[in-house]
């Protein structure tokens, strides 16, 4: 059924916490622009504007492709997307399908001047977002250089103390870590390798860090190769910018000393054994 009006609203968790953005407020202002006409509401709450893979936006796009929507009302281009390229792609696609796009904040007429202003506003928004991310990353790096752990990284054998911003030993889990290292170096009957250790922990009903009942070989391997257990916890190790996860150069890692669970000698023995197994 053609002729429906859609309201699209979005807020990320960060925006809601820091700037007081509200889905309800956006919908209210968009509804005023719609006037007496009934409007369908599509709202993404706690979702980043840097991706188009948002449940409500995807449903809106599906309804537009089905020819059901005549007009989309949005508070401003930032709510549609934080990326200029995405804004322009959506605008072009919807315009081609005969869908009118209206904003509460700003009237972007279909003129060369209006299109230029729309593009410039999107570029400024994208620049502001990049600068905010840069400042946040710089702040996190500075905290790390001060020896403060940024958040709870869910490392088996440790708990996160938010007041001191440090890792502290979880003695129950630490005993399991020591058992894993001992089993790997001197396997008892019936426990062979990392898969055998995972089965033994599962059969003993030892929960994982996240409370799961089943252990997996890869989790055991991560514990056996994690240098945190010898007191070397690294931050600023991974680069998550651009939607991808990449390992930073080692000189950019920031070492945070923490309590040891495993001695360096035992850890070195395990690494040699892992290396031999890997070559085999």
N, C-alpha and C positions, 0 to 999 in steps of 0.2 A: 504494500500500500504506500504510494508515493505521497509526499507532502508533509511528513512528520518533521518536527523541529527537535534537535538534539542539543542537550547541554553537556559539555565535557568539562570536568574539574579534576585537578590533580594536585597532590601535595606529597612531598617526600618527608620522611621521618625527621631529617635534619632541619628542613624548612619549618615544619610544624613546631619543633622544639625551640629553635632559635628566633624565628621571625613571627611566630603566631599565625601563620597561614591556617586557614580553616576550610575544609570541604564545604561545610554548611554555608559559610559566608560567600564563597564563590558561587554556589548554586543559587543563593538568594539574589545576588547581583545579576547573574545571568537571567534568572526568571523575570526580573524587572525589565530587562531588555526585550525578552520574549513577549511581555505584555500579557494579554488575556489568553494567548494561544497555549494549548497544552504542550509540554515539552518532555521528551524522554531524557532521563538523567544517566550519564555514564561517568563514574567517578573511580579514580585510582588513588587509594590512600596508602601512604608509606612506600611509594614507588618512585624511583629516580626518573628524572626527565631526560636522561641521556640515552635511553633505549626506547624503541618502539614496541618492545615485547612487554606490553602492559595489558592485563586482562580486559579492563573496560575499554581501552583504546582499540584493542583487537576486535572486540565485539562491535564497537561503533564502526570500524572500518568494514566489517562483514556486512552490517546493515546498509552501509552506503553502497557497497558493491552490489547488494541485492536490489538497489534502487528504491529503498524505503525512506531515505532521509533527504529532505529538501534544504535544510539549513542547519549549520552547527554554530552554536554560541559558546564562546570561551571567554574567560576573564581577560586574558592577554596572551600573546604568543608564547611567553615563558611556560604557561600551563600546558600548552600543546606539546612543546618540546624545548629542551635546553640547547639543542643543537640546531644551528641555522640550516644545515643541510636537510635535517628531518622536517623542519618547519616548511621549507620550500618544496620538498617532495610531497608532503601531505597537501599543501595548498594547491600545487599544480594538479595533482591527481583528482582532488575534489572539485576543482574548477572545471576540469575536463568532463567530469560526470554531471556537471550542472548543479553542484551543491554550493550554496552560498556560505561563506565563513565570516562570522561577525565577532568582534571583540568588544567587551565592555569598556576597556581602557584603550582607546585609540580607534580611529576610523581610517582604515587603510583602503582608500578608493582605488578602483582598478584603473589607475593612471600610471604613467612612468614615475611620477613623483611619489605616489602612494606605494608602488612596488619598491622603490628605492628606500623609502623610510622604513618599510616593513623589514627589508633585508638588513638595513643598518641597525635597527633595534634588535634583531635576532643576533647579529654579530656582536653587539655590545653585551647582550645577555650571556652569550657563550664565553666572551672574554672575562666577564665578571665571575662566572662559575669557575673558569680556569684559575683566576687569581685567588679565589676562595680556597680551592683545592691546594694551590701552591702554599698559601699561608698555613693551612691545616697540616700539610706534610712537613713544613719547616718547623712548626710547633711540636709535632710528634718527634721529629729528629732531635730537637733540643731537649725534650724531656728524656729521651733515650740516652743522650750524652750525659745527662745528670744522673744516670744509673737508675732511672725509674722505669718499671715495667708498664707498658701502655694499657694493657687490658688482660683479661683472663684468656690465655692461649690454650687452655684445656690440655695441659701436658700431664700425662699419667705419672703419678708419683709426687706431684706438687699441687698445692692450692694457691690461689691468688689472694694476697692480702691487699684489699683496695685502699686501706688507710695508709699503709706504708708504701704501697705500689711496688711490692716485691713478691717473688715466689718463695713460698715456705713449704717445707717437706710435709707431705701427707704420709704418715708413718705406716699406715696399713697398705697403701699402694706402693710405697717404697720397698716394703718387704717383698711384694710380688715382683717388682723390677729386679731386685737382687736374685730372686729365685729364677727368673727368666735367664739372666746372665749365667748363673751357675748351671742350669740345665743345658744351656747351649754349649758351654765349655766342657762339661762332664755329663753327657746324657745318661740318665738312669734307664734301667730296662723299661721298654715300652714307650719311651719318649725320644723320638728321633727327629732332629732338625726343627726348623721353625714351625712347620705344619704340625708336628707332634706336640710342640709346646702349646700351640693354639688349641689343639684338641684337649690337652690336659687341663688347661685353664677353663675351657668351656665345661668339661665334665666335672670339674671341681666347683662349678657355679660361681666363679669369680667374675664380677661385673666389670665391663670396660669403663673407661672414663665417662662415657656418655650413658652408662647404665645398661648397655646391651648385654644380652646373655651369651652371645656367641663371639668368640675371638677368631680373627683371621690371620693367616700367615703374614700378610703385609703389615698388619698392626704390630706384630711381634718384631718384624724386621725394622720398623721405624723406631721402636724402643731400643733395639740393639745398636742402632747407628746414631742415636741422638746424643750430641755432645753436652746437652744440658745436664745429663746425669754426672758429668765430671766437673760441673760448676761453670760451664761456658754456655750461657744463653745469649743468642744473637737477635738483635732487632735491626730493622731497616734492611732485612735480607732479601725481601721479595718486592718487586715492582709490580703493582696491580693497575697502573694507569693504562688507559686506552682499552679497558675491558679484557686485557690479557694478563696472565701471571708469568713473570719472568724473574729469574735469579739475578740479583744485582752483582756487579763485580765485588770480589771479596774485600777490597779496600774500603768499600762503602758500608760494610756490616758494622754494627755497633755492639760491642761485647758488654753484656750485663753479668757480672759475677753473681752466682747463686749457690745455695748449699749443695754439696756433693752427695750423691747416693751411691755411686760406683767409683772405685779407685781408678786413677789413670792407667795403672798397670793392667787391671782386668779389662778395661775398655779397649786398650791397645791389643790385647790378646784376641778379643772378640772381633776387632776390625781386621786383623790378619786372617782369622778363620773365615770371615765373610768374604774377604778378597779371594781366598783360595777357592771357596765354594762358587763364587761368581765366575772365576776363570774355568772351573771344572764344568 
